[in-house]
């Protein structure tokens, strides 16, 4: 007999185990679906059970684009109509007060604007028309003399007149013999600004200090020779140990005012303490490298006797190389030092 037999109970046990296994698998599957839906929908299924029927497909859109996540919206703030009248009046008064207050937040460029105004408004008459640079003359030498005038200046003028050569004099107006400038102008040479005091530490303290010295020199030249200079040379050259922090600001400001500056590409080295006629000539020849346009740095202050003595032979040397001489004007292309990297 099958029912009640050992085989019957054995088969019954197998059936119960099978049913339990099916129920367990179904439970695990259902729990897995709930977890997947909760993860895909940001947990909304637990907060909105009525929407669980959409969870099966919601995850697909969420994986492609997060825009389908149902994030609760913030409630709008209370409208003015919902607030008591006294609160509305206080809010209105506060809005009026804020709207009437000036905006005291500093502008980003206030500091730089103040710096520009500080020196750009100084000496408004100190300016020239912006020059037009002409094509430079080939094989031309421009003799320039710094730090005069002095008795040496008159000796140099005699040599230049004899050789029918025009040159350029960058003057220091703290000197007492500015009457010599009349002769410089009358004989057709160019007068340029070097400085008034030639005190590097004072001149290069700031752009304002440079402009003050420059303006004084400019006016003294005009008083002495009725000439308004249009070119200048930096004391120590446009880039030196004293102006490294501000030379670009000075250059920009002077160019804005229409003044050109000129450095040099050959130096006589006549300020060296061991300088003499022979050393000056040697320096010129060693500095010569067939430059198309040459600006020679010389000095004509009182102790430069060796410069005067060497000048005729300097002229001879360049003439033998096929060069002509001329004076600097603001239409001549400048020779300037390169900015250091």
C-alpha positions in Angstrom: 0.0 0.0 0.0 1.5 3.4 -1.2 -0.2 5.8 1.3 1.4 5.4 4.7 4.4 3.6 3.2 7.9 4.7 3.6 8.0 5.7 0.0 5.0 7.9 0.4 6.5 9.9 3.3 9.8 10.1 1.4 8.0 11.6 -1.6 6.0 14.0 0.7 9.2 15.3 2.3 10.6 15.9 -1.2 7.5 17.8 -2.2 7.6 20.0 0.9 11.3 20.8 0.3 10.5 21.7 -3.3 7.7 24.0 -2.2 9.9 25.7 0.4 12.7 26.1 -2.2 10.2 27.8 -4.6 8.9 30.1 -1.9 12.4 31.0 -0.8 13.5 31.8 -4.4 10.3 33.9 -5.0 11.0 35.9 -1.8 14.6 36.5 -2.7 13.5 37.6 -6.2 10.9 40.0 -4.8 13.3 41.5 -2.3 15.9 42.0 -5.0 13.4 43.9 -7.1 12.5 46.2 -4.2 16.2 46.9 -3.6 16.9 47.6 -7.3 13.9 49.9 -7.5 14.9 51.8 -4.4 18.4 52.3 -5.7 17.3 53.5 -9.1 14.5 55.8 -7.9 16.5 57.4 -5.1 14.4 55.7 -2.4 11.2 57.3 -3.6 9.4 53.9 -3.7 9.6 53.7 0.0 8.2 57.2 0.4 5.6 56.9 -2.4 4.4 53.3 -2.5 1.7 54.2 -4.9 4.3 54.7 -7.6 6.0 51.3 -7.3 4.3 50.1 -10.5 6.6 52.5 -12.4 9.8 51.4 -10.8 10.5 48.7 -13.2 11.2 51.1 -16.1 12.2 54.1 -14.0 15.7 52.7 -13.5 16.4 52.6 -17.2 15.8 56.3 -17.6 17.7 57.1 -14.4 20.8 55.3 -15.7 20.8 57.4 -18.9 19.8 60.7 -17.4 19.6 61.8 -13.8 16.8 64.3 -14.6 14.1 61.7 -13.8 15.0 61.6 -10.1 11.9 62.7 -8.1 13.5 65.3 -5.7 11.0 67.1 -3.5 10.6 70.7 -4.4 11.3 73.4 -1.7 8.2 75.2 -0.6 7.9 78.8 -1.7 8.6 81.4 1.0 5.6 83.1 2.4 4.1 85.6 0.1 3.6 89.2 1.3 -0.1 88.7 1.4 0.3 85.9 4.0 2.4 88.0 6.4 1.0 90.4 9.0 0.9 94.1 8.1 3.6 95.1 10.6 6.0 92.5 9.2 5.3 93.8 5.6 6.0 97.4 6.7 9.3 96.4 8.3 10.4 94.4 5.2 9.4 97.3 2.9 11.4 99.8 5.0 14.4 97.5 5.0 14.3 97.2 1.2 14.2 101.0 0.9 17.2 101.4 3.2 19.3 98.9 1.3 18.4 100.4 -2.1 19.4 103.9 -0.9 22.7 102.8 0.5 25.7 103.4 -1.8 27.6 100.5 -3.1 30.8 100.7 -1.0 32.4 97.5 -2.4 35.7 98.6 -3.9 36.1 98.1 -7.6 38.7 95.6 -8.7 40.8 98.2 -10.6 40.6 101.0 -8.0 44.2 100.6 -6.9 45.6 100.7 -10.4 43.4 103.6 -11.5 44.7 105.6 -8.5 48.3 104.8 -9.4 47.8 105.9 -13.0 46.0 109.1 -12.0 48.8 109.9 -9.6 51.4 110.6 -12.3 49.4 110.8 -15.5 47.8 114.0 -14.3 51.2 115.6 -13.3 52.6 118.3 -15.6 49.9 118.2 -18.3 51.9 120.5 -20.5 54.8 118.1 -20.6 54.0 116.3 -23.9 54.8 116.2 -27.6 52.8 115.1 -30.6 53.4 111.4 -31.2 56.4 111.2 -33.6 56.3 109.3 -36.9 59.4 107.0 -37.2 61.0 107.3 -40.6 63.0 104.6 -42.3 66.4 104.6 -40.7 69.3 105.9 -42.7 71.8 103.2 -43.7 75.5 103.5 -42.5 74.8 106.4 -40.3 76.6 107.3 -37.0 75.0 109.4 -34.4 77.5 110.9 -31.9 75.9 111.6 -28.5 77.3 113.4 -25.6 75.9 113.0 -22.0 76.3 114.9 -18.8 77.2 118.4 -20.2 77.3 121.2 -20.8 80.8 122.1 -19.6 84.0 123.7 -21.0 84.5 120.3 -22.8 81.3 120.9 -24.6 82.6 124.0 -26.3 85.8 122.2 -27.4 83.6 119.4 -28.9 81.5 122.0 -30.7 84.7 123.5 -32.2 85.7 120.0 -33.6 82.2 119.3 -34.9 82.0 122.7 -36.6 85.3 122.1 -38.3 84.3 118.7 -39.6 80.8 119.9 -40.5 79.1 117.3 -38.3 75.9 117.5 -36.4 75.6 115.6 -33.1 73.3 115.2 -30.1 73.7 116.5 -26.5 71.8 114.9 -23.6 72.2 117.6 -20.9 72.2 117.7 -17.1 70.7 121.0 -16.1 72.0 121.2 -12.5 75.2 122.4 -14.2 75.7 126.2 -14.0 76.9 127.0 -17.5 73.6 126.4 -19.4 74.4 129.4 -21.6 76.4 127.0 -23.7 73.1 125.5 -24.8 72.4 128.5 -26.9 75.4 127.8 -29.0 74.5 124.1 -29.3 71.0 125.1 -30.6 72.3 127.8 -32.9 74.8 125.5 -34.6 72.1 123.0 -35.4 72.7 120.2 -32.9 70.0 118.4 -31.1 69.4 119.0 -27.4 67.9 116.1 -25.4 67.1 115.6 -21.8 69.3 113.5 -19.6 68.2 114.7 -16.2 68.3 117.6 -13.9 70.2 116.2 -10.9 71.6 113.0 -12.3 71.1 111.5 -8.8 70.0 107.9 -9.6 68.6 107.1 -6.2 66.3 110.1 -6.2 65.3 110.0 -9.9 64.3 106.4 -9.8 62.4 106.4 -6.5 59.1 106.4 -8.4 57.5 107.5 -11.7 56.5 110.7 -10.0 60.1 111.4 -9.0 61.3 110.7 -12.5 58.7 113.1 -14.0 59.5 115.8 -11.5 63.2 115.7 -12.5 62.4 115.4 -16.2 60.0 118.4 -16.0 62.6 120.6 -14.3 65.3 119.7 -16.9 62.8 120.3 -19.7 61.9 123.8 -18.4 65.6 124.8 -17.8 66.6 123.8 -21.3 63.7 125.9 -22.7 64.7 128.9 -20.5 68.3 128.7 -21.6 68.0 127.9 -25.3 64.3 128.4 -26.3 64.3 124.7 -27.3 61.6 122.2 -26.3 63.3 118.8 -26.2 61.6 115.9 -27.8 64.0 113.1 -27.0 65.8 111.9 -23.9 68.3 109.4 -22.5 67.8 107.6 -19.2 70.6 108.3 -16.7 72.4 105.0 -16.7 70.5 103.7 -19.7 66.9 102.6 -19.9 67.6 99.5 -17.9 69.9 99.8 -14.9 70.4 98.7 -11.3 68.3 101.6 -10.0 65.2 101.5 -12.1 64.6 97.8 -12.6 61.3 97.9 -10.6 59.8 100.8 -12.5 61.5 101.2 -15.9 58.6 99.8 -17.8 56.2 102.1 -16.1 58.4 105.1 -16.9 58.9 104.0 -20.6 55.1 103.6 -21.0 54.4 107.0 -19.5 57.0 108.9 -21.5 55.9 107.2 -24.7 52.3 108.2 -23.8 53.5 111.8 -23.6 55.3 111.6 -26.9 58.9 111.5 -25.8 61.3 108.9 -27.4 64.4 107.6 -25.6 67.7 106.5 -27.1 70.2 104.0 -25.7 73.4 103.2 -27.6 75.1 100.3 -29.3 78.7 101.5 -29.1 80.3 103.0 -25.9 83.5 104.9 -25.7 83.9 103.7 -22.1 85.2 107.2 -21.4 83.8 107.2 -17.8 86.2 104.4 -16.8 88.7 105.6 -14.2 91.5 104.3 -16.4 90.2 105.9 -19.6 92.5 107.8 -21.9 92.6 108.6 -25.5 94.0 105.2 -26.6 91.5 103.3 -24.5 88.6 105.3 -25.9 89.6 104.7 -29.5 90.1 101.0 -28.7 86.6 100.7 -27.2 85.0 102.3 -30.2 86.8 100.0 -32.6 86.0 96.9 -30.6 82.4 97.8 -30.4 82.1 98.3 -34.1 80.5 95.3 -35.9 79.3 96.9 -39.2 76.1 98.0 -37.6 73.8 99.7 -40.1 72.8 102.5 -37.6 75.3 103.4 -34.8 74.6 105.5 -31.7 77.9 106.2 -29.9 77.9 107.0 -26.2 80.3 109.8 -25.2 80.4 112.2 -22.4 81.2 116.0 -22.3 81.4 116.8 -18.6 84.4 118.7 -17.3 86.8 115.8 -16.7 86.5 114.2 -20.2 89.5 115.7 -21.8 90.4 112.3 -23.2 87.0 112.2 -25.1 87.8 115.5 -26.7 91.3 114.3 -27.7 89.9 111.1 -29.2 87.0 112.6 -31.1 88.9 113.6 -34.3 90.2 110.0 -34.7 86.8 108.5 -33.9 85.3 110.6 -36.7 88.2 109.5 -39.1 87.6 105.8 -38.2 83.9 105.9 -39.1 84.5 107.9 -42.3 87.0 105.3 -43.4 84.3 102.7 -42.9 82.0 104.6 -45.3 79.7 106.1 -42.7 78.1 109.5 -42.5 77.2 111.5 -39.4 73.9 112.9 -38.3 72.0 114.1 -35.2 69.2 112.3 -33.5 65.6 113.6 -33.9 62.4 111.9 -32.8 61.9 110.7 -36.3 65.0 108.5 -36.0 64.4 104.8 -35.2 65.7 104.4 -31.6 68.3 102.0 -30.4 67.1 100.6 -27.1 68.2 97.9 -24.7 66.4 94.6 -24.7 64.3 93.7 -21.7 65.9 91.1 -19.5 64.2 87.7 -19.4 
